[in-house]
Amino acid sequence: MSDFADLFAPQGGWRVRIRDHSGGAEEGIVEEIGGFPTLMQANAFARAYVRDSIERCREASARNADAGTILAAWRAFGEDAEIVAGGEAGFRSESECADFAAQPASAEARDWRALDPRQDADGDANGDNDEDGA
C-alpha cells in the first residue's frame, strides 16, 4: 500500500532513467532526467517517452507490421524509461508496452518534450527562443 511519502519528490525532484536497448552505453543507461516535482509528472514523462520510442520503431518497421514485430524492434533498438526510486508506484514499461505496440499513439500521447522539466519558461529546451536557434 502506498503512503503519502510517495506523493512528494525526493530532494532535487523525481528522476527518470533512460535506457537504450541497443546497447553501447554502460548498463544501457543513456541519461537521467531530474527535476520532476511529482511522481505523477515523472510517470507521465516516462510513459510518453516509451510511447514515442515504440512509435519510432513502428515507423521504421515494414509497412503493416504487426504488434509483435514492432515490440521486438523496440526491445532490440528502442529506448526504455524508468522512475529512479519510484517503487511500485513508478511507471514500468513492461506492463504497457504490448498495448503501446498494438495501438498507434496520438501525437499528444507521445509528446514527452512537453513534459520535460529541462524546458525553460518559453518551452525551449535550449534556453533560446529564436527561430534559427541563435
Phi, psi and omega in degrees: 000138181277145175247178184294339178299332179294339183279339186258139183287146170293167180305132183088355179092166176292151182238140175248126179262127178261129179241136179262117181292336185282354176088192180100318180268154179299124183055021180075001182281123179267312180196165171238132180249121182249179174097011177282121184289336179227156176296325179299320179290320177296318178297317180297318178297311181300316179299313180295323180297315179293318177303316180295318179298318178294321179294323176295324175291323177298315181296327181276344181280167177301148178306137180064028177296144179279170184300323180297320179293318179295316179296320178297320178296319179295317180294335179270324190232348186278184178240138180251161178223140178220153180271122178291125179061026180281343180060209181294338181274350181280148178300136174230120185296328183303332181283345184231348189298326178296319177295320179299318181291328182283330184237116177302144182271150171287164177301322180294319183293337181253010183273074179292334181298326179291341183257358186286120182290352178281352178295145173274181185300334180272002180082018184252120184291338182263355180085001174245153181231018176281150180300323183273002179080007180273000000 
